[in-house]
Amino acid sequence: MNLYLKKISILSLLALSAFFSQAQYTKANDDPDADFKLAKELYQKEQFSLAYPLFKQLYVNNKYNSSIPITIQSEARYYSIVCGLTLKDATAEQDALEYVALEHNEPRVEMMSYHLGEYYYSKKNFTDAATYYEQTAFDNLSNSEIANMKFHQGYAYFTMQRLNEAKPLFDAIRQIPTDPNYTDANYYYGFIAFGEKRYTDALNAFKLTQDKPAYKGIVPYYITEIYYYSGEKDKALEYGEAALQKGGQFYDLQLRQIIGHIYFEKKNFAKALPFIEAFVTNTEKVNREDLYELSYCYYQAKQYTKAVAGFKELGGKQDSLAQNSMYLLADAYLELGQKPSARSAFLFCALNVSNSAQKEISRFNYGKLSYELGFTDIALTELKDFIAVYPKSVYNSEAKDLLVNVLANTNNYKEALDMVGKMPAKTETVKRVYPKILYGHAVELINDQQIAEADDLLNQIFTADYNAAQLPYTNFWKGEIAFRNNEFDSAIYYLGNYMRNPANYGEVNITNARYTLGYSALRQEDYVNALKYFEQISTSITTNAKPVELDAYTKSADCYFMQKKFSKALQMYDNIINNNLAQADYALYQKAIIAGAGSKYTEKISLLQSISARFPNSVMVPDANMEVANTYLANEQYEAAVTPLNAVLKNKNAVALQPQAFLKLGIAYFNQNNNTEALNNFKKLISGYPNSAESDDAVDYVRNIFVESQRTAEFVSFMRQNGKDVSYSEEDSLTYVGANIAYASKAYDNAITGLSGYLKQFPSGKYAVDANYQLAEIYNNRKDFAKAFGYYATVAEKAPNKYAESGVLQAARIAYFEQKDYNKAEQYFNQLKVLAVSAENKLEAMRGLLRCQFKLAQWTEGVANAKDLLQQKGIATDDKMMANMVIAKNSQNNSELFEAMAAYKTVIDLGKSEYGAEARYRIAEILLQQNRFPEAEKAGFDVINKAGSYDYWITKAYILLGDVYFKQADYFNAEATLKSVVDNASSPDLQKEAQQKLAMVQDEKLKNSKVSQ
């Protein structure tokens, strides 16, 4: 016996002692039947704790006592188990289960099932309770037990959601007002009827419980809902508010919810607000409708900040509630002056198809705000689409006006130009902005080195209406392009037009125009006019002079020199040298030339030799050595010429001069009768540079050496061994001459036939280089770049030769611009850098090489080249941009962010171009890395507003803005921005990137939402 039973036994014995003290002790007390009667009497009096040990003793202690009747033992067993169940003795449960399973007395089994059900009910084990209630028949139960079981069985079904089975049981009890479970039965019956929308039955049931202590804080909510759902909203309002005034409502928040909802439906938003606000504020998760109603009440109360907080959580679905929320959200943002966020809200509303009117208005406003906020690329697309989709809209006229304004103010000139080109006819408004569009895109093309395409656009400006504002700039750039194409008469013509009506903006200015005019006159050997233009830029020089001023001053000195005004030239060169300015090495060289012109050869040589001493790394050193050698050769000082010529050959920066040096060194030895060394140098020249003009010149010397020594046969063998065929036939010459006549007379079809035939017959002929170059030029002019490249490549392979410099340059340009083969272009620009003699081509080689390094992301390798390029005279703005971009990217890769931003800002300051677009983006990127979110956002908008026609960087900026908003937990604007990219991006890679980031934003937004999902 467990401890619990021991306690029961002691209590029972005490009670029995008291009981027996009142009765006369007889022998009958030892009678089992008398004990059973006593126990049963206690049981009937519901004194189960007293009856239980007696029944237990009769059954357990006398189980095997044959003197006790079986019926008493059986009955004692039954009542013992029932008492144990009633007293919640856990040991009685198993006895009861065995009894039900093994006993054959059906009435007793049913009764035991009832008590077992009650036991489980008391333990809140409603499933097992229901099971045993179902095995109980009412026949053997008292009325009170029947009523009790019905309620308990009904409640068990209720907890198990078996409401159809629970309902009749509760209904039965609620017919008995005196039943102790009457109130509870009415409540649960009312609850079931309410769920079945039998509001009359539910209301009657609930009214019976509304004042009871257990239910007066619960039932009023259901009654209020019944009135509401029955259409009696005024009654619901009156009843619900009265219940709230009484206080103590378990469903206080839910009551406020429904009261607020009723006021909302009545459009009494001011009264609705406090009720809905209390519900939403104090509920962790609410449904979308509740949040919408609260937000709308805030909106009506002009509490726009609070309205925004709610509305912005309701987007993302394709239903009318989401669309209306976004529409109102946009208006609330406008009231708060937050146009960027209003734009995002209009976007979400426009993407929803639930309400066509709201969709139309939102599409228009999205386009309008995109324009006002500087999202010109999207404004163009949206306004254009709006006009096409809604031709009869009341907003159509305004949309057209906005579109014209976008065209007038956009930097997206390429797209604007394409759009105008697709219009059936230009409106008067479009005509007014068309010259600006033409000019804007022309400048972009110039900055991207697309000179021919830019020139075509500039030509169109001259014939366009309303072109007055653009004409000065157009004349300037026409002059610059002509100069770059070596069309000096045209350059002077257009720049002269510019000077008659000048305008200044960035690179377009009077100084630069005079500078180019000066160089154009200089190239035409018009030194008087060249001097006039250069002196208009600078007539004196200081250490603080700008590069263009220094170069103009130097070129003025050159003009005096070419006019043989040596005294003035010397004065100016001395000024440059004495101030140790950037062009001091060149001035020293020119001073030496003047000394030579005055037959002061000793002074000339001294000055030339001082260049390498004062400026050992100067590019002028090879030229100075060559000029020293030339001076010695001219004076027949052949032995003295050897040393400077060898210095040229040893200088790694003098590759272009090596054929000339080998020739002159051979001549020097030849004139010293040192034929062995002469032949040695001529051999190096002929074998190393077989196609150079110097190589052809060397042939006569070699011939003379061999003939003089009567070794004619060896001469032929020597020449052939070193790549020179000395037996060119008359047919070779005649075949080429015929083709060349056709070329010279511009009969290019015939020239192609003749030159191709010549090369087929004489692939290594005397004029093979000439023929290859001429064919390359014909095909290049016809824009057949594939064929042109092949012939230019052949000319490059045979370098040096008289066409090598031009041929290599053209091969590099075709590889870069047409074939987009940057590795190949890099190869040719490197070759050009080595063999170029002209300053223009040396500069072109450096520029092209840097562009290739940029395209190939060779930032580390490109830095030295970029810095070198920045030191060159007269470099264009786009050169400066590109060089600074390489420096900036290398710094950014090395986490030198301050230096990177400084270089990027330099690029931006230099003007609009693709480099400028990327530079703006990179600055925004760095600011984002540094978590400087407001600055990163502003920088991102700068890309969008000022990046011109460069869609890639604009799209990248949108994605960056999405990142900025996401990091600030502004999921609404992050989602809108990234969704815009997903829907509109032309780049699949960027679209994919935006989609991945959009999914992250939406997941995070879901986690932090007030709305229940």
ZIBEL-V64314 format. One record per backbone hydrogen bond with DSSP energy under -1.0 kcal/mol. NH is the residue of the N-H (numbers start at 0). CO is the residue of the C=O. E is the energy in kcal/mol with one decimal. If there is no record, write none. Layout:
((NH;CO;E) (NH;CO;E))
This chain:
((5;1;-2.1) (6;2;-2.1) (7;3;-2.1) (8;4;-2.7) (9;5;-2.1) (10;6;-2.2) (11;7;-2.7) (12;8;-2.7) (13;9;-2.1) (14;10;-2.3) (15;11;-3.0) (16;12;-2.5) (17;13;-1.9) (18;14;-2.2) (19;15;-3.5) (20;16;-1.8) (21;18;-1.1) (22;19;-1.4) (28;25;-1.3) (29;26;-1.9) (30;27;-2.1) (34;30;-2.1) (35;31;-2.9) (36;32;-2.4) (37;33;-2.4) (38;34;-2.7) (39;35;-2.7) (40;36;-2.5) (41;37;-2.1) (42;38;-2.3) (43;39;-2.9) (44;40;-1.3) (45;42;-1.9) (46;41;-2.9) (47;45;-1.3) (49;46;-1.0) (50;46;-2.2) (51;47;-2.7) (54;50;-2.6) (55;51;-2.2) (56;52;-2.5) (57;53;-2.6) (58;54;-1.9) (59;55;-3.6) (61;56;-1.0) (62;59;-1.1) (64;61;-1.2) (67;64;-1.6) (72;68;-2.2) (73;69;-3.0) (74;70;-2.8) (75;71;-3.3) (76;72;-2.3) (77;73;-2.2) (78;74;-3.0) (79;75;-2.5) (80;76;-2.2) (81;77;-2.3) (82;78;-2.9) (83;79;-2.3) (84;80;-2.6) (85;81;-2.9) (86;82;-2.8) (87;84;-1.3) (88;83;-3.5) (91;88;-1.6) (94;90;-1.1) (95;91;-2.6) (96;92;-2.3) (97;93;-2.4) (98;94;-2.2) (99;95;-2.6) (100;96;-1.8) (101;97;-2.6) (102;98;-2.6) (105;103;-1.3) (108;104;-2.7) (109;105;-2.6) (110;106;-2.5) (111;107;-3.2) (112;108;-2.3) (113;109;-1.9) (114;110;-2.4) (115;111;-2.9) (116;112;-2.6) (117;113;-2.4) (118;114;-2.4) (119;115;-2.5) (120;116;-2.6) (121;117;-2.5) (122;118;-1.2) (123;120;-1.7) (124;119;-2.8) (125;123;-1.4) (128;124;-2.2) (129;125;-2.5) (130;126;-1.8) (131;127;-2.0) (132;128;-2.2) (133;129;-2.1) (135;132;-1.6) (140;137;-1.7) (145;141;-2.9) (146;142;-2.7) (147;143;-2.5) (148;144;-3.2) (149;145;-2.5) (150;146;-2.0) (151;147;-2.7) (152;148;-3.7) (153;149;-2.3) (154;150;-2.7) (155;151;-2.6) (156;152;-2.5) (157;153;-2.4) (158;154;-2.7) (159;155;-1.5) (160;157;-1.6) (161;156;-3.1) (162;160;-1.2) (165;161;-1.8) (166;162;-2.5) (169;165;-2.4) (170;166;-2.6) (171;167;-2.0) (172;168;-1.6) (173;169;-2.4) (174;171;-1.1) (175;172;-2.2) (178;175;-1.9) (181;178;-2.0) (184;180;-2.9) (185;181;-2.1) (186;182;-2.2) (187;183;-2.6) (188;184;-2.6) (189;185;-2.7) (190;186;-2.4) (191;187;-2.2) (192;188;-2.7) (193;189;-2.5) (194;190;-2.0) (195;191;-1.6) (196;193;-1.5) (197;192;-2.9) (198;196;-1.4) (201;197;-2.5) (202;198;-2.9) (203;199;-2.4) (204;200;-2.2) (205;201;-3.0) (206;202;-2.6) (208;205;-1.7) (209;205;-1.3) (211;208;-1.6) (214;211;-1.3) (215;211;-2.1) (217;214;-1.8) (218;214;-2.7) (220;217;-1.2) (222;218;-2.4) (223;219;-2.3) (224;220;-2.1) (225;221;-2.5) (226;222;-2.4) (227;223;-2.1) (228;224;-3.4) (229;225;-1.8) (230;227;-1.6) (231;226;-2.2) (232;230;-1.4) (235;231;-2.3) (236;232;-2.5) (237;233;-2.6) (238;234;-2.9) (239;235;-2.8) (240;236;-2.4) (241;237;-1.9) (242;238;-2.1) (243;239;-2.1) (244;240;-2.1) (245;241;-1.6) (246;242;-1.3) (249;216;-3.1) (251;248;-1.2) (254;250;-2.6) (255;251;-2.2) (256;252;-2.2) (257;253;-2.2) (258;254;-2.4) (259;255;-2.8) (260;256;-2.2) (261;257;-2.1) (262;258;-2.4) (263;259;-2.3) (264;260;-2.5) (265;261;-1.7) (266;263;-1.9) (267;262;-2.6) (268;266;-1.3) (271;267;-2.0) (272;268;-2.1) (275;271;-2.5) (276;272;-2.9) (277;273;-2.0) (278;274;-1.9) (279;275;-2.9) (280;276;-2.6) (281;277;-1.5) (282;279;-1.1) (285;1009;-2.0) (290;286;-1.8) (291;287;-2.5) (292;288;-2.6) (293;289;-2.4) (294;290;-2.5) (295;291;-2.8) (296;292;-2.3) (297;293;-2.4) (298;294;-2.4) (299;295;-2.8) (300;296;-1.9) (301;298;-1.4) (302;297;-2.9) (303;301;-1.4) (306;302;-2.2) (307;303;-2.7) (308;304;-1.6) (309;305;-1.3) (310;306;-2.7) (311;307;-2.3) (312;309;-1.6) (313;310;-2.1) (322;318;-2.2) (323;319;-3.0) (324;320;-2.2) (325;321;-2.2) (326;322;-2.2) (327;323;-2.5) (328;324;-2.7) (329;325;-2.4) (330;326;-1.7) (331;327;-2.6) (332;328;-2.7) (333;329;-2.1) (334;330;-2.2) (335;331;-1.7) (336;333;-1.1) (337;332;-2.9) (338;336;-1.1) (341;337;-2.1) (342;338;-2.8) (343;339;-1.7) (344;340;-2.2) (345;341;-2.6) (346;342;-1.8) (347;343;-2.0) (348;344;-2.3) (349;345;-2.6) (350;346;-1.5) (351;348;-1.2) (358;354;-2.2) (359;355;-2.3) (360;356;-2.3) (361;357;-2.4) (362;358;-2.4) (363;359;-2.0) (364;360;-2.6) (365;361;-2.7) (366;362;-2.1) (367;363;-2.7) (368;364;-3.0) (369;365;-2.0) (370;366;-1.9) (371;367;-2.6) (372;368;-2.5) (373;370;-1.2) (374;369;-2.8) (375;373;-2.1) (378;374;-2.9) (379;375;-2.5) (380;376;-1.7) (381;377;-3.4) (382;378;-2.6) (383;379;-1.9) (384;380;-2.6) (385;381;-2.7) (386;382;-2.2) (387;383;-1.7) (388;384;-3.0) (389;385;-2.9) (392;389;-1.5) (395;392;-1.4) (398;394;-2.5) (399;395;-2.1) (400;396;-2.0) (401;397;-2.6) (402;398;-2.4) (403;399;-2.2) (404;400;-2.1) (405;401;-2.5) (406;402;-2.3) (407;403;-2.1) (408;404;-1.7) (409;405;-2.0) (412;410;-2.1) (415;411;-2.3) (416;412;-2.9) (417;413;-2.4) (418;414;-2.5) (419;415;-2.5) (420;416;-2.2) (421;417;-1.0) (422;419;-1.2) (430;426;-2.6) (431;427;-1.4) (432;428;-1.1) (433;429;-1.7) (436;432;-2.0) (437;433;-2.7) (438;434;-2.6) (439;435;-2.7) (440;436;-2.3) (441;437;-2.0) (442;438;-2.3) (443;439;-1.7) (444;440;-2.4) (445;441;-2.4) (446;442;-2.5) (447;443;-1.3) (448;445;-1.7) (449;444;-3.1) (450;448;-1.3) (453;449;-1.9) (454;450;-2.5) (455;451;-1.7) (456;452;-1.6) (457;453;-2.4) (458;454;-2.0) (459;455;-1.3) (460;456;-1.1) (470;466;-1.5) (473;469;-2.6) (474;470;-2.9) (475;471;-2.0) (476;472;-2.4) (477;473;-2.5) (478;474;-2.1) (479;475;-2.2) (480;476;-2.7) (481;477;-2.3) (482;478;-2.2) (483;479;-2.2) (484;480;-1.7) (485;482;-1.9) (486;481;-3.2) (487;485;-1.1) (490;486;-2.2) (491;487;-2.4) (492;488;-2.2) (493;489;-2.7) (494;490;-2.4) (495;491;-1.8) (496;492;-1.9) (497;493;-2.2) (498;494;-2.4) (499;495;-1.2) (500;497;-1.3) (504;507;-2.9) (507;504;-2.0) (508;506;-1.0) (512;508;-1.9) (513;509;-2.7) (514;510;-2.3) (515;511;-2.3) (516;512;-2.5) (517;513;-2.7) (518;514;-2.1) (519;515;-2.6) (520;516;-2.4) (521;517;-2.2) (522;518;-2.5) (523;519;-1.2) (524;521;-1.6) (525;520;-3.1) (526;524;-1.3) (529;525;-2.3) (530;526;-2.3) (531;527;-1.8) (532;528;-2.2) (533;529;-2.6) (534;530;-2.7) (536;533;-1.1) (537;533;-2.0) (544;541;-1.6) (549;545;-2.6) (550;546;-2.6) (551;547;-2.2) (552;548;-2.3) (553;549;-2.4) (554;550;-2.8) (555;551;-1.9) (556;552;-1.9) (557;553;-2.0) (558;554;-2.1) (559;555;-2.1) (560;556;-2.4) (561;557;-3.0) (562;558;-1.5) (563;560;-1.9) (564;559;-3.1) (565;563;-1.5) (568;564;-2.2) (569;565;-3.3) (570;566;-2.0) (571;567;-2.0) (572;568;-2.9) (573;569;-2.9) (574;570;-1.6) (575;571;-1.9) (576;572;-2.5) (577;573;-3.3) (578;574;-1.5) (579;576;-1.6) (580;575;-2.1) (583;580;-2.1) (586;582;-2.4) (587;583;-2.4) (588;584;-1.9) (589;585;-2.6) (590;586;-2.2) (591;587;-1.8) (592;588;-1.9) (593;589;-2.1) (594;590;-1.9) (595;591;-2.2) (596;592;-2.3) (597;593;-1.3) (598;595;-2.1) (599;594;-3.0) (600;598;-1.3) (603;599;-2.7) (604;600;-2.9) (605;601;-2.3) (606;602;-2.9) (607;603;-2.7) (608;604;-2.6) (609;605;-1.5) (613;609;-2.8) (614;610;-3.3) (617;614;-2.0) (620;617;-1.1) (623;619;-2.7) (624;620;-2.6) (625;621;-2.4) (626;622;-2.5) (627;623;-2.2) (628;624;-2.5) (629;625;-2.7) (630;626;-2.1) (631;627;-2.4) (632;628;-2.9) (633;629;-2.8) (634;630;-1.6) (635;632;-1.7) (636;631;-3.9) (637;635;-1.1) (640;636;-1.3) (644;640;-1.8) (645;641;-2.5) (646;642;-1.9) (647;643;-1.7) (648;644;-2.0) (649;645;-1.7) (653;650;-1.9) (656;653;-1.1) (657;654;-1.4) (660;656;-2.4) (661;657;-3.0) (662;658;-2.2) (663;659;-2.5) (664;660;-2.5) (665;661;-2.4) (666;662;-2.4) (667;663;-2.6) (668;664;-2.4) (669;665;-2.7) (670;666;-2.6) (672;669;-1.6) (673;668;-3.0) (674;672;-1.1) (677;673;-2.3) (678;674;-3.4) (679;675;-2.2) (680;676;-2.1) (681;677;-2.6) (682;678;-3.0) (683;679;-1.8) (684;680;-2.0) (685;681;-3.2) (686;682;-3.1) (687;683;-1.8) (688;684;-2.7) (691;688;-1.7) (695;691;-1.3) (696;692;-1.9) (697;693;-1.9) (701;697;-2.5) (702;698;-2.8) (703;699;-2.4) (704;700;-2.3) (705;701;-2.4) (706;702;-3.2) (707;703;-2.7) (708;704;-1.3) (709;706;-2.0) (710;705;-3.3) (714;710;-1.4) (715;711;-1.6) (716;712;-2.1) (717;713;-3.2) (718;714;-2.6) (719;715;-2.3) (720;716;-2.5) (721;717;-1.2) (722;719;-1.6) (723;718;-3.2) (732;728;-1.5) (733;729;-2.7) (734;730;-2.8) (735;731;-1.9) (736;732;-2.6) (737;733;-2.1) (738;734;-1.4) (739;735;-3.0) (740;736;-2.1) (741;737;-1.5) (742;738;-2.0) (743;739;-2.9) (744;740;-2.0) (745;742;-1.5) (746;741;-2.5) (747;745;-1.6) (750;746;-2.4) (751;747;-2.8) (752;748;-1.8) (753;749;-2.8) (754;750;-3.3) (755;751;-2.3) (756;752;-2.1) (757;753;-2.4) (758;754;-2.4) (759;755;-2.0) (760;756;-2.1) (761;757;-3.6) (764;761;-2.3) (767;764;-1.6) (770;766;-2.8) (771;767;-2.5) (772;768;-2.3) (773;769;-2.6) (774;770;-2.5) (775;771;-2.3) (776;772;-2.3) (777;773;-2.2) (778;774;-2.5) (779;775;-2.4) (780;776;-2.3) (781;777;-1.3) (782;779;-1.4) (783;778;-2.6) (784;782;-1.4) (787;783;-2.3) (788;784;-2.7) (789;785;-1.4) (790;786;-1.6) (791;787;-2.6) (792;788;-2.9) (793;789;-1.5) (794;790;-2.1) (795;791;-2.6) (796;792;-2.3) (797;793;-1.4) (798;795;-1.5) (803;800;-1.2) (806;802;-3.4) (807;803;-3.2) (808;804;-1.7) (809;805;-2.3) (810;806;-2.4) (811;807;-2.5) (812;808;-2.4) (813;809;-2.6) (814;810;-2.4) (815;811;-2.2) (816;812;-3.2) (817;813;-1.4) (818;813;-2.6) (820;814;-2.3) (821;819;-1.2) (824;820;-2.5) (825;821;-2.5) (826;822;-1.6) (827;823;-1.8) (828;824;-2.8) (829;825;-2.2) (830;826;-1.8) (831;827;-2.7) (832;828;-2.3) (833;829;-1.2) (834;830;-2.2) (835;831;-2.4) (841;837;-2.1) (842;838;-2.3) (843;839;-2.5) (844;840;-2.5) (845;841;-2.0) (846;842;-2.6) (847;843;-3.0) (848;844;-2.6) (849;845;-2.1) (850;846;-2.2) (851;847;-2.2) (852;848;-2.4) (853;849;-2.2) (854;850;-2.6) (855;851;-2.5) (856;853;-1.4) (857;852;-3.1) (858;856;-1.4) (861;857;-2.0) (862;858;-1.3) (865;861;-2.8) (866;862;-2.7) (867;863;-2.1) (868;864;-2.4) (869;865;-2.1) (871;868;-1.7) (879;875;-1.7) (880;876;-2.5) (881;877;-2.5) (882;878;-2.6) (883;879;-2.3) (884;880;-2.2) (885;881;-2.3) (886;882;-2.1) (887;883;-2.7) (888;884;-2.8) (889;885;-2.2) (890;886;-2.1) (891;887;-2.7) (892;888;-2.5) (893;889;-1.3) (894;891;-1.7) (895;890;-3.1) (896;894;-1.4) (899;895;-2.3) (900;896;-2.7) (901;897;-1.9) (902;898;-2.0) (903;899;-2.6) (904;900;-2.5) (905;901;-1.6) (906;902;-1.8) (907;903;-2.1) (908;904;-2.5) (909;905;-1.1) (910;907;-1.6) (916;912;-2.1) (917;913;-2.5) (918;914;-2.8) (919;915;-2.3) (920;916;-1.8) (921;917;-3.0) (922;918;-2.0) (923;919;-1.9) (924;920;-2.6) (925;921;-2.5) (926;922;-2.4) (927;923;-2.2) (928;924;-2.2) (929;925;-1.7) (930;927;-1.9) (931;926;-2.7) (932;930;-1.3) (935;931;-2.6) (936;932;-2.8) (937;933;-2.2) (938;934;-2.5) (939;935;-2.3) (940;936;-2.2) (941;937;-1.8) (942;938;-1.6) (943;939;-1.7) (944;940;-2.9) (945;941;-2.2) (946;942;-1.6) (949;946;-1.2) (950;948;-1.5) (953;949;-1.7) (954;950;-3.0) (955;951;-2.3) (956;952;-1.9) (957;953;-1.9) (958;954;-2.1) (959;955;-2.2) (960;956;-2.5) (961;957;-2.2) (962;958;-1.9) (963;959;-2.4) (964;960;-2.6) (965;961;-2.3) (966;962;-2.5) (967;963;-1.1) (968;965;-1.7) (969;964;-2.9) (970;968;-1.5) (973;969;-2.1) (974;970;-2.6) (975;971;-2.3) (976;972;-2.4) (977;973;-2.4) (978;974;-2.5) (979;975;-1.9) (980;976;-1.4) (981;977;-2.4) (982;978;-2.3) (983;979;-1.5) (984;980;-3.1) (990;986;-2.5) (991;987;-2.4) (992;988;-2.2) (993;989;-2.6) (994;990;-2.2) (995;991;-2.2) (996;992;-1.9) (997;993;-2.5) (998;994;-2.1) (999;995;-1.5) (1000;996;-2.2) (1001;997;-2.7) (1002;998;-2.1) (1003;999;-2.2) (1004;1000;-2.7) (1005;1001;-2.0) (1006;1002;-1.9) (1007;1003;-1.5) (1011;285;-3.5))
